[in-house]
């Protein structure tokens, strides 16, 4: 029997906010929306509820849940942010 090690794993959730087009106005509107959502969450709003309401990808229905993953499975900037974040 072989044993495999996946290394350190983390469980993460996110809220993906997409912009409508490549215009600066669209990007600015998406950034402002994301800031408002973040402020609401910092103020006590439920993260999963906000993800279901505002998320724009397939994780929205799961409250933004990405599940568990180890290094090498996500894009590098996201991976670096997740693995260096404070564990809760």
C-alpha positions in Angstrom: 0.0 0.0 0.0 1.3 3.4 -0.9 0.8 6.5 1.2 0.6 9.9 -0.3 1.0 13.3 1.4 -0.8 16.3 0.1 1.2 18.7 2.3 -0.4 21.6 4.1 -4.0 22.1 3.1 -6.3 25.1 3.7 -10.0 25.6 3.4 -11.1 28.9 2.0 -14.1 30.8 0.8 -14.3 33.8 -1.5 -16.6 36.3 -3.1 -15.8 36.8 -6.8 -16.9 40.1 -8.2 -16.6 40.4 -12.0 -16.6 43.6 -13.9 -18.8 44.0 -17.0 -16.1 45.0 -19.5 -12.5 46.2 -19.7 -13.4 49.8 -19.1 -12.0 51.6 -16.2 -15.5 52.6 -15.1 -16.6 49.0 -15.0 -13.5 48.0 -13.0 -14.0 50.9 -10.6 -17.7 50.0 -10.0 -16.7 46.3 -9.3 -14.0 47.5 -6.8 -16.5 49.8 -5.0 -19.0 47.0 -4.8 -16.3 44.7 -3.3 -15.3 47.4 -0.8 -18.9 47.8 0.3 -19.3 44.0 0.7 -16.0 43.9 2.7 -17.2 46.7 5.0 -20.5 45.0 5.6 -18.7 41.8 6.6 -16.3 43.6 8.8 -19.4 45.2 10.4 -20.9 41.8 11.2 -22.7 40.7 8.1 -22.6 36.9 7.4 -19.9 36.1 4.8 -21.7 33.2 3.2 -24.9 35.2 2.9 -23.0 38.0 1.1 -21.3 35.4 -1.1 -24.7 34.0 -2.1 -26.1 37.4 -2.8 -23.1 39.0 -4.7 -20.8 36.2 -5.9 -20.5 35.9 -9.6 -19.1 32.4 -10.0 -20.2 28.8 -9.2 -19.2 29.1 -5.6 -21.9 31.6 -4.8 -24.5 28.9 -4.2 -22.2 27.4 -1.6 -21.6 30.6 0.2 -18.3 31.1 -1.6 -16.9 27.8 -0.3 -13.8 26.7 -2.3 -13.3 23.6 -0.2 -9.8 22.4 0.8 -6.7 22.6 -1.3 -3.0 22.5 -1.1 -0.2 24.5 -2.8 -0.1 24.3 -6.5 -3.8 24.0 -7.1 -4.8 27.7 -7.3 -3.4 30.7 -9.1 -0.2 31.9 -7.4 -1.4 35.3 -6.2 -4.5 33.8 -4.6 -2.5 30.9 -3.2 0.0 33.2 -1.6 -2.7 35.3 0.0 -4.6 32.3 1.4 -1.5 30.5 2.8 -0.2 33.7 4.4 -3.6 34.8 5.9 -4.4 34.6 9.6 -6.0 31.2 10.3 -9.5 31.4 11.8 
